[in-house]
Amino acid sequence: MNRIATFTVALAAAVALSACVFAPPVHTSTDSASIQKMSDQALATCGAGNVKEVNAKSFTCK
């Protein structure tokens, strides 16, 4: 009986330590309204012809 209890505890510990970790997927959806808003802000800040890159969250000037 003692061996069965020891085996059960060892098996439970092994299962608990080898459990999978679930992380939700990261969605990088691009919203056209947020890109348009950031583009307008980039033009106002950098000036026409001086915008290097625009994405939904930021922009860079040349």
C-alpha positions in Angstrom: 0.0 0.0 0.0 2.9 2.4 0.8 4.4 1.8 -2.7 1.1 2.7 -4.4 0.8 6.0 -2.4 4.4 6.9 -3.2 3.9 6.1 -6.9 0.7 8.2 -6.9 2.4 11.2 -5.3 5.4 10.9 -7.7 3.0 10.6 -10.7 1.0 13.6 -9.6 4.2 15.7 -9.1 5.4 14.7 -12.6 2.1 15.7 -14.2 2.0 18.9 -12.3 5.6 19.9 -13.2 5.1 19.0 -16.9 1.9 20.9 -17.4 1.7 23.0 -20.6 1.6 26.7 -20.3 -1.0 28.4 -22.4 -0.4 31.9 -23.7 -3.1 33.6 -25.8 -2.0 34.4 -29.3 -0.8 38.0 -30.0 -2.9 39.7 -32.6 -1.3 42.4 -34.6 -4.3 43.7 -36.5 -3.9 46.9 -38.4 -6.8 49.2 -38.1 -7.0 51.5 -41.1 -8.5 54.3 -39.0 -5.6 54.3 -36.6 -3.1 54.3 -39.5 -4.8 57.2 -41.1 -4.8 59.1 -37.8 -1.1 58.4 -37.3 -0.4 59.4 -40.9 -2.1 62.8 -40.3 -0.1 63.2 -37.2 3.2 62.3 -39.0 2.5 64.9 -41.7 1.7 67.6 -39.2 4.8 66.8 -37.2 7.4 65.9 -39.9 6.1 67.9 -42.8 5.2 66.7 -46.3 8.0 64.6 -47.8 9.8 64.0 -44.5 7.8 61.0 -43.2 10.0 57.9 -43.2 7.6 55.2 -41.8 4.1 55.1 -40.4 2.3 52.2 -38.7 -0.7 51.9 -36.5 1.1 52.9 -33.3 3.9 55.2 -34.3 5.7 57.1 -37.0 9.3 58.2 -37.8 10.6 61.2 -39.6 13.5 61.3 -42.1 
